[in-house]
């Protein structure tokens, strides 16, 4: 009844990594042509850094970690 149980359980991490890589590749593949021009590269980097700062400040304020 449980002949291939552990083999099946150990397949799930590999499946998860494969799905995660597929999502990242399909998300960032359309952005690759935009990175060839310096203007759009700077704009995308600014958008990424701004989003990261926004999320960081929002989470700090929500969790009460520090006052700004």
Secondary structure per residue as TSV (DSSP state, phi and psi in degrees):
chain	resnum	aa	ss	phi	psi
A	1	X	-	360.0	-40.8
A	2	X	-	-108.1	36.6
A	3	X	T	-61.6	-50.2
A	4	X	T	-107.6	24.2
A	5	X	H	-60.8	-53.1
A	6	X	H	-69.3	-32.3
A	7	X	H	-62.9	-40.4
A	8	X	H	-69.1	-39.4
A	9	X	H	-64.8	-39.0
A	10	X	H	-76.1	-8.5
A	11	X	H	-79.8	-24.8
A	12	X	H	-62.2	-42.9
A	13	X	H	-61.1	-38.7
A	14	X	H	-65.3	-40.3
A	15	X	H	-63.7	-43.5
A	16	X	H	-61.4	-45.2
A	17	X	H	-63.8	-40.2
A	18	X	H	-63.6	-44.7
A	19	X	H	-65.1	-42.2
A	20	X	H	-63.0	-43.6
A	21	X	H	-64.0	-39.1
A	22	X	H	-62.2	-40.3
A	23	X	H	-65.6	-45.3
A	24	X	H	-63.2	-42.5
A	25	X	H	-64.6	-43.8
A	26	X	H	-71.7	-22.4
A	27	X	H	-79.5	-43.0
A	28	X	H	-95.9	-9.8
A	29	X	G	-62.3	-40.1
A	30	X	G	-67.5	-19.2
A	31	X	G	-83.3	-15.7
A	32	X	T	-60.6	-44.0
A	33	X	G	-63.7	-28.2
A	34	X	G	-71.1	-24.7
A	35	X	G	-77.2	-7.4
A	36	X	G	-79.7	-21.8
A	37	X	S	-98.8	133.2
A	38	X	H	-62.2	-35.2
A	39	X	H	-65.3	-47.3
A	40	X	H	-71.7	-29.6
A	41	X	H	-62.9	-45.9
A	42	X	H	-64.5	-40.9
A	43	X	H	-64.9	-43.5
A	44	X	H	-67.7	-39.2
A	45	X	H	-64.7	-40.4
A	46	X	H	-64.0	-40.3
A	47	X	H	-64.6	-42.2
A	48	X	H	-65.1	-47.5
A	49	X	H	-65.6	-42.1
A	50	X	H	-62.3	-40.7
A	51	X	H	-65.1	-41.1
A	52	X	H	-64.4	-42.5
A	53	X	H	-65.5	-41.8
A	54	X	H	-61.5	-46.7
A	55	X	H	-64.9	-40.9
A	56	X	H	-62.6	-47.5
A	57	X	H	-66.6	-37.2
A	58	X	H	-65.2	-45.4
A	59	X	H	-66.0	-37.7
A	60	X	H	-63.6	-41.4
A	61	X	H	-69.0	-38.8
A	62	X	H	-68.6	-37.2
A	63	X	H	-90.2	-8.8
A	64	X	T	70.1	32.2
A	65	X	-	-73.1	-40.1
A	66	X	-	-155.8	155.3
A	67	X	-	-94.0	143.8
A	68	X	-	-115.5	360.0
